[in-house]
Amino acid sequence: MAKVGILMGSDSDLPIMSKACEILDRFGVEYEVKVISAHRMPDIFVEYATKAEERGVEVIIAGAGGAAHLPGMCAALYRLPVIGIPIHTQSLGGVDSLYSIVQMPQGIPVATVAIDGAANAAILATKMLAISDRALREKLTNYSKEMKKGVVAKDEKLLKMGYAGYLKQM
């Protein structure tokens, strides 16, 4: 049973949205992925959003570009958390998407990550699920430790390359 629903308005969003899938795979979180449009197929969209909880979906991650209605419409129909991912657009660089998602009316919140921030959306969804799942919390702790080790290793590499003097000045 999928715990996270990953929605996108077009398969052209898949290169970005697949980053959410990779993170959820890493944590062992079950998910479903759908291309769905609130505008072009409103009947199917409404059915998805209103029945998601019955299917076991606990968080929806919705990516959208341009007018970016998909995350907000999900939040209007779905009782549990929705995380919006503004997708980069050619015309306005994704700022249009960001503003559309983040400026929801009172009572219809959408947690919003950075433009093309699918990995962070998946981490946020995992953290939401970890509220009631200790094993998932432990995986998140280990993930944080791995990130720290990676930064320490990069710093050590710089020191070996002779950047110690520069770093001391900072």
Buried (B, 14 or more C-beta within 10 A) or exposed (E): EBBBBBBBBBEEBBEBBBBBBEBBEBBEBEBBBEBBBBEEEEEEBBEBBEEBBEEEBBBBBBBBBBBBBBBBBBBBBBEBBBBBBBBBBEEEEBEBBBBBBBEBEEEBBBBBBEBBBBBBBBBBBBBBBBEEBEEBBEBBEEBEEEEEEEEEEEEEEEEEEEEEEEEEEE
